[in-house]
Amino acid sequence: MQPELVTDAIGHISAVTAKPIIVYPNNGNVYHPDTKTWTRGLDSSSLIHMALRWVEAGALLIGGCCRTSPADIHDLAKALPADRQQALC
């Protein structure tokens, strides 16, 4: 899932369930299936800003899918307040 869609998705999910919400979007790059290539999308600061909103919106765990690197997760961990760092996986 594209990171830009996650906040709204959390809102829709939390409206119909009390189950824990887990999100693991891609890193913001855009895949082009016709050429089977990726182009650069979001920068890491945008991803971090969005992840903070995801936690505030109710995401219990945040991970990463396509093209999300260990460095991305590390940067997210550094950006989250200490009481929210358990949200990363």
Buried (B, 14 or more C-beta within 10 A) or exposed (E): EBBEEBBEBBEEBBEEEEEEBEBBBBBBBEBEEEEEEBEEBBEBEEBBEBBBEBBEBBBBBBBBEEBBEEEBBEBBBEBBEEEBEEBBE
